[in-house]
């Protein structure tokens, strides 16, 4: 994709410049790193979906959960964070430890993102699901997703809580995602049964 380079240390980014990070899942409500400012933002060329089997954070290899990933096509609204240049290496190291536990995500630098005030950002770091990885689930039907999410728990907690946090956070941002809301209802029904 134009404007993206994979697995490159700082991707040619000037280390004296602040780092911009795009979060579309748990980074939106629990970034885990210090930042100077945050903005709602949209990236194009990728969309958010429950397309990654979680063996660590929200499941185990024996009972995998499902977590969000970015896959090609469409667009995605999320949260953009500006990190001070002095903390950029530390932040990237933290994100790699958090997001690449099993290497199911690729580190991607997306270019030409605009803030709501029109400011253009040259490079933004995000993490995209790798469709060649064994944990890539692809597009599962809602019943399969609900079944996996309802029964799973990992190091970071229960999988249903992850989905509920996502829906709540999107609502706080003024975003109604009917697909995720319907999925949450399906999970809640399974938990009540």
N, C-alpha and C positions, 0 to 999 in steps of 0.2 A: 504494500500500500504506500502511496506517496507520503513522504513526511515521516516514515517510521523506520527505525533501525532496531535490530534485535540483539539482545544480550551484549551490549557494548557499554563499557565503563563510561558513564556520564555522556555517552553518545556524542562526543565532540562539544558538549556544553562547556561554556566558559565557567570554570570553577569559582570565579569571582562573582558570578551572578547568582541570584536567589534561585532555588529549586522550586518547581511547581509540580504538584502531585495530584492526580485525579483519582478519586475514590468513588466506587459505585455500589459497594456492598458494606461490610462492617466498618470499613475505613470512614464511612459517612457518620457513624455515631460513636465510633471508638478508634480515632486515628492512632493514638499511642505514641505520637511524636509532637514536639513543640512546633508551632507554626505562628507566623506573623499575622496572617489574615486568611479568611476563607470566603469562597463565593460559590453560588450555584453556577453550574456550567453544563454545557452539552457538548459531547464529542460525536462526530459523525463517522460512519464507516464501521461502527460496532454497536451491538445491542446487548443488554443485560439478560441473563437467563440462568436457571438452575441446570447447569450443564456440566458440573464437576462433581464426581464422587469424592466425598470427604473421608479420608482414612485417618485424619489426625484431629482437626479442630472440632468437627461436628459429627464424627463417626469413627469407626475403626475399620481395618481391613476385613474383619469378619462380619461387621454390620455397618457398611458404609452409609453415610448420610449424603446429603446433597447441599452444595453451596453454589453461590453465584459466580459466574465468569462472564467475561466479554467474549462474544463471538462476532464474526464478520457480518456486516450488513446492518442497515438502519442507523439509529442514533441512540444515545443514552444520556439521560440527565443524571448528574451526580454532584459531588462536592469537590471543589478545587482548593488546594491549600498552597500557600506560599511559605516556603521554609527559608530562613536566613542562609546565605551562602556558607557561613561558618559552620552550620549544622547539616549541610547537605550530605556530606560523606557519611556521617553518623546516621542520618535518616535513611539513606539508601541501604546501608548495612542492616538497619532494623527491618526495613521493608523486605529485604531479601530473606532474612531469617523468618519473618512472619509469613510471607506469601509464597516462598519457594521451598517449603519444607520437603515436598516430594517432587518438585520441579514440574508440576502440572500447569503452572502459569509461566508465560514468557514475559520478560521485562521489555516493555515497548515504549519508545519515545514518539509521541504523536505531535505533529506540527500543526501550525496555523489555527490554533484554538483562540477564540475571541471571548473576552469577558463581556458582561452585560453593558459596560460603559464604552465598549468598542475597542478597548485595548487589545492588541494582538500579542499573543505569547508565542515565542519561537519553538519551544520544546516543552512538552509536558510528559511526565513519567506516569505510566499506568501498567497494570498487569492483565494480560489477555490469556484466556484458556488455550492450551496447546491441543489441537484436535488429534495429534499423533500420540498423545500420552495415554497410558492404560486407564487413567482416572477420568478421561474425558467421556462424559455420558451422552453428549449430543442432545438432541431434542426428544426428551421423553414425554409420554402422554401424562396428563394430570394425575390419573389414578396411580401410576407408577411413582411419580414424584411424591404424592401425598403419602404413599405407603413407606417409602424410604425415609422421608422427613419425620413422620410420626413416631417411628421406632428408634431413631438414632440419637446418640450422644457421644461426644468426644471430649478432648482435653479442654476446649473452650466452652463446653456446656451442651445443653440439649438443642437438637436441630430445630424443633418447633419454635424455640425461643429466638433463634436466629431469623427465621422467617417472620415472626411477629414483630421483631425489632425493625426489620426492613420495611414492612408495611407501615408501621407507626412513623418511622422517620420520613418516609416518602410523603405521608400525609402532612407532617409538620412543614415540609418543603412546598406544600401546595400541589403535590402530585398524587393523582389517583391512578393506581395501576390495577385495573380490574382483574387481570390475569393473576397477579400475586394475591389480591384479596380473595379471589375464588379458591386459589390454592390453599390459603390459610383456613378458609371455611372447611375445605375438604379434610385438612389435617385435624382441625378441631373436632370434626364429626368422628373421625377415626379414634381420637383420644377419648371421646365420650362413650364410644361403643364398648 
